[in-house]
C-alpha cells in the first residue's frame, strides 16, 4: 500500500503539472526507501527496468495490432529497441557495480521477480485495454476491441513528452487522428479520446488524493482512519457524479 501511495502521489502531480513532473516526485519518494549510498541512481534504474518491462508488454499488443492490420510496425521497432537496450543493461549489470544497474542485477539473479513484474504490468495494460474498449463501444465506434488496440499505442506515444498538465488535449487529438486514419470519423475519435482522458484523469485524481492522505503524517492511528474514511466517501460521491455526467 505504501508503494502504491508513493506512485499515486506522482500521478496527482502529473495531472496538474506538464513534462511528467510527477515522475521526479516518485523518484524522490521511492529513493527514501533505498538504504545506503546511490539511492537516487538505484531508484532511477528501477524505473528504467519497469519501463523496459512495460515495453515488452506493449510490444505484444502492438504485434497483435499489426497482425490485425490496424497498427503500423514502427512502434514495435521502438519497443524492440527498448527491450534490446534493457537486455544489454542486464548483461552489463553482471560486471558492473554502479547503483544505476542494481534493479537489472537483481532481476537477473531472480528471474521469478522479473516474471512477476511483467505480470503486474500486463494486468495494468489489460485494465486500460478493457477501459478503452468500453469507451469505444459507448461512443458508438464499430469494432471497439480493434479500436482499443489503436488507442493504447496512441496514448503512449502522445505521453512521451506531455506538454500540458495530464496531457490534456494532446492525447485526445492523437486518438482522433489514429482513428481517422482507419476510417473512423474525427468526431467519434475525438469523443472517445475526451471520454477516456476524463476517466483517466478522474482515476489519477482519486488515487493521487488518496495517496497524499495516506502519506501525510497523523497524530494518531484513529485520525488516519477518520481521514481515509472521509476521503473514500468523497471519492465515491465524485465517481457517482462523473458517471451521471457521462451517461447524460
C-alpha positions in Angstrom: 0.0 0.0 0.0 2.9 2.4 0.8 4.4 1.8 -2.6 1.1 2.5 -4.3 0.7 5.7 -2.4 4.2 6.9 -3.4 3.4 6.2 -7.0 -0.1 7.7 -6.8 1.3 11.0 -5.4 3.2 11.3 -8.7 0.0 10.7 -10.6 -1.6 13.6 -8.8 1.3 15.9 -9.7 1.2 14.8 -13.4 -2.5 15.7 -13.5 -1.7 19.4 -12.9 1.9 19.8 -14.0 3.3 19.2 -17.5 6.5 17.4 -18.5 5.9 14.5 -16.2 7.0 16.4 -13.1 5.3 13.7 -11.0 8.0 11.2 -12.0 10.5 13.4 -10.2 8.3 13.2 -7.1 8.1 9.4 -7.4 11.8 9.2 -7.7 12.3 11.3 -4.6 9.7 9.3 -2.6 10.9 5.9 -3.5 14.5 6.8 -3.1 13.8 7.3 0.6 13.2 3.6 1.0 16.6 2.6 -0.5 19.3 2.1 2.1 22.9 3.2 1.6 24.6 5.4 -1.0 23.5 6.0 -4.5 19.8 5.9 -3.6 18.7 8.2 -6.5 20.7 6.2 -9.0 19.3 2.9 -7.8 15.7 4.2 -7.8 16.2 5.7 -11.3 17.5 2.3 -12.5 14.4 0.6 -11.1 12.2 3.0 -13.0 14.1 2.1 -16.2 13.6 -1.6 -15.5 9.9 -1.1 -15.1 9.8 0.9 -18.4 11.6 -1.9 -20.1 9.1 -4.5 -18.8 6.2 -2.2 -20.0 7.8 -2.0 -23.4 7.8 -5.9 -23.6 4.0 -6.0 -22.8 3.1 -3.1 -25.1 5.2 -4.8 -27.8 2.9 -7.8 -27.6 -0.1 -5.5 -28.0 1.4 -3.7 -31.0 2.2 -7.1 -32.6 -1.4 -8.1 -32.2 -2.4 -4.8 -33.8 0.0 -5.3 -36.7 -1.4 -8.8 -37.3 -4.9 -7.2 -37.4 -3.6 -4.6 -39.8 -4.6 -1.6 -37.7 -1.2 -0.6 -36.2 2.0 0.1 -38.1 5.1 -1.8 -37.3 7.3 1.2 -36.3 6.0 1.3 -32.6 7.1 -2.4 -32.4 10.5 -1.4 -33.6 10.7 1.2 -30.8 9.5 -1.3 -28.2 12.0 -3.8 -29.5 14.8 -1.3 -29.3 13.9 -0.6 -25.7 13.9 -4.3 -24.9 17.3 -4.8 -26.5 18.7 -1.9 -24.6 17.3 -3.4 -21.3 18.9 -6.8 -22.2 22.2 -5.1 -22.8 21.9 -3.3 -19.4 21.1 -6.6 -17.7 24.3 -8.2 -19.2 26.3 -5.1 -18.3 24.9 -5.2 -14.7 26.7 -8.5 -14.1 30.1 -6.9 -14.5 29.3 -3.5 -13.1 28.8 -2.3 -9.5 27.1 1.0 -10.4 23.9 1.6 -8.4 22.1 2.6 -11.7 22.0 -1.1 -12.6 21.0 -2.5 -9.2 17.5 -3.3 -10.4 18.7 -5.1 -13.5 21.2 -7.0 -11.5 18.5 -8.2 -9.0 16.1 -9.1 -11.8 18.9 -11.2 -13.5 19.5 -13.0 -10.2 15.8 -13.7 -9.6 14.0 -14.4 -12.9 10.8 -15.1 -11.0 10.7 -11.5 -9.8 11.1 -10.3 -13.4 8.1 -12.6 -14.4 6.0 -11.1 -11.5 6.9 -7.6 -12.6 5.8 -8.3 -16.2 2.7 -9.9 -14.9 1.6 -6.9 -12.9 2.3 -4.6 -15.8 0.3 -6.9 -18.1 -2.6 -6.7 -15.7 -2.3 -2.9 -15.7 -2.3 -2.8 -19.5 -5.2 -5.3 -19.6 -7.3 -3.0 -17.3 -6.5 0.0 -19.5 -7.4 -2.0 -22.6 -10.7 -3.0 -21.1 -11.4 0.6 -20.3 -10.6 1.8 -23.8 -12.8 -1.0 -25.3 -15.7 0.1 -23.1 -15.3 3.8 -24.0 -15.1 2.9 -27.7 -18.3 0.9 -27.5 -20.0 3.7 -25.5 -19.4 6.3 -28.2 -20.6 4.0 -30.9 -17.4 3.0 -32.6 -17.6 -0.1 -34.7 -15.3 -3.0 -33.5 -14.4 -1.5 -30.1 -11.8 -4.1 -29.4 -9.8 -3.2 -32.5 -10.3 0.5 -31.6 -8.7 -0.2 -28.2 -5.7 -1.6 -29.9 -5.3 1.8 -31.6 -6.0 3.8 -28.5 -3.3 2.4 -26.2 -0.3 3.0 -28.6 -1.6 6.5 -29.4 -1.8 7.3 -25.7 1.7 6.0 -25.0 3.2 7.9 -27.9 1.4 11.2 -27.1 2.5 10.8 -23.5 6.3 10.5 -24.1 6.7 14.3 -23.8 3.4 15.7 -22.2 3.3 19.4 -23.0 0.1 20.0 -21.0 -1.0 19.0 -17.5 -2.3 15.5 -17.6 -1.5 15.6 -21.4 -5.0 17.1 -21.8 -6.0 17.7 -25.4 -2.9 16.1 -26.9 -3.8 12.5 -26.2 -7.4 13.1 -27.3 -6.2 14.6 -30.6 -3.7 11.7 -31.1 -6.5 9.1 -30.6 -8.8 11.0 -33.1 -6.0 11.2 -35.7 -5.3 7.5 -35.3 -9.0 6.6 -35.7 -9.3 8.9 -38.7 -6.5 7.1 -40.5 -8.6 3.9 -40.2 -11.9 5.3 -41.4 -13.5 6.4 -38.1 -14.9 9.9 -38.2 -12.8 12.5 -36.4 -15.7 13.4 -34.2 -16.2 9.9 -32.9 -12.4 9.5 -32.3 -12.3 12.8 -30.5 -15.3 11.8 -28.4 -13.6 8.6 -27.4 -10.3 10.4 -26.6 -12.0 13.0 -24.5 -14.1 10.4 -22.6 -11.1 8.1 -21.9 -9.0 11.0 -20.8 -11.7 12.3 -18.5 -11.9 8.8 -16.9 -8.1 8.5 -16.6 -7.9 12.0 -15.0 -10.6 11.1 -12.5 -8.8 7.9 -11.6 -5.5 9.8 -11.3 -7.1 12.5 -9.1 -8.8 9.9 -6.8 -5.7 7.7 -6.4 -3.5 10.8 -6.1 -5.6 12.4 -3.4 -5.9 9.1 -1.5 -2.1 8.7 -1.8 -1.4 12.1 -0.3 -3.8 11.4 2.6 -2.1 8.0 3.2 1.4 9.5 3.2 0.5 12.5 5.3 1.7 12.5 9.0 -1.1 11.9 11.6 -1.1 12.4 15.3 -2.8 9.0 15.9 -3.9 5.9 14.0 -7.5 6.9 14.7 -7.0 10.2 13.0 -5.6 8.4 9.9 -8.7 6.1 9.8 -11.1 9.0 10.0 -9.4 11.0 7.3 -9.1 8.0 5.0 -12.7 7.0 5.5 -13.8 10.6 4.7 -11.7 10.6 1.6 -13.3 7.3 0.5 -16.8 8.7 0.9 -15.8 11.8 -1.1 -14.3 9.7 -3.9 -17.4 7.5 -4.1 -19.6 10.6 -4.4 -17.3 12.1 -7.1 -17.4 8.8 -9.1 -21.2 8.8 -8.9 -21.4 12.4 -10.2 -18.9 11.6 -13.0 -20.9 8.5 -14.0 -24.1 10.5 -14.2 -22.4 13.2 -16.4 -21.0 10.6 -18.8 -24.4 9.0 -19.1 -26.0 12.3 -19.7 
